[in-house]
Amino acid sequence: MNNYLGKNIATQRHVARMTQEQLAELSDMTINYLSKIERGVVKQIGAGSLYRIAKALNVSMESLVEGTTEAAPAVSPQRQLLNQQLDRLDPIQSDEYSRLFFDLLKVAERPTDQ
């Protein structure tokens, strides 16, 4: 791997307005490892790791390799993390938590009596 890949990842992370901590969590990596990738210390990165980074950034693997900047993702890092957590649950639990979350949002939208 050349040093450009790490710089491309860092650039795309900045475009997405993500911290290294957020990207590390979304891509299931340590902050230390991600930092080493961005600085070019890591000389080889596996396709699986590159895929997880690209998915977390909501960009293509090709854009990271070629250095093309894609538009910031429409989904915030927090929302991506919520989706990721829901995806880890079995479908019944995921649906139940989603329903509870929507109920909570409905309550939050109600005008408060003053």
C-alpha positions, 0 to 999 in steps of 0.5 A: 500500500502506498501512503496515498491510501491513508491520506485518501481515507483521512480526506474522505473521513474529513469530508464525512465530518467524522472523527477517527474514533467514530470511523474506528467504531463504525468500521470495527477497528481500533483507533490506533490501527486506523491512525496508522493506516491514515499516516501510512505506517501500515504498509498492507491493508486487507480487502476486508478492512478496506471494505469496512472503512469504505462502508463506514464512510459510505463511499466506494472502495475505488474512491479510497484507492483512487483518491476521488472525493465523494459527497458527504454521506446523507447518514450521520455517524451516529445514525450509522452506528444505530443502524449497525447496532440494530443489524446485530440483533435478531430481526424480532429484537430489531423490530421491537427496538425500532418500534420503541424508538419511534414511539419515543420520537412521537412522545418527543414531538408532542407539544409540552403543556406550559 
